[in-house]
């Protein structure tokens, strides 16, 4: 009887952990800039840090990380991502880094990006302007701008 009680508690604990994890992933996915769970319109987040620059990924090389779907240009890039996902994820859930300075969520052009301290920032570039250009015109250094955007992102995540 004692064994059955322990087994039941283990199953109940596992179900709770799985359910809580799934809920956290669902909440996280809602905070990210996604279309059908896919980030950056399917661009390979690892390729941004490679000499060749951003490349479209494919369904053949995909990974789901905490509720966010990523496509990769190669299996090697997929493996690289899975070894350290936080390193390759775009900052601010793939929302425009410039808009995040004010706590705004603006869709991006995945080809408008900047790598700062090995981190991926993406920007809006469209009919209303080029926010990467505006970001680069600030007198403040990238680090100070990122700190400001980080604070706004943290407020959004709460």
Secondary structure, DSSP 4 states (H G I P E B T S, - for coil): -HHHHHHHHHHHHHHHHHHHHHHHHHHHHHHS-EETTEEGGGB-TTGGGSTT---B-EEEEEEEETTEEEEESSHHHHHHHHHSHHHHSBGGGGS-HHHHTTT-----EEEEEEEETTEEEEE-EETTEEHHHHHHH-SS-HHHHHHHHHHHHHHHH-
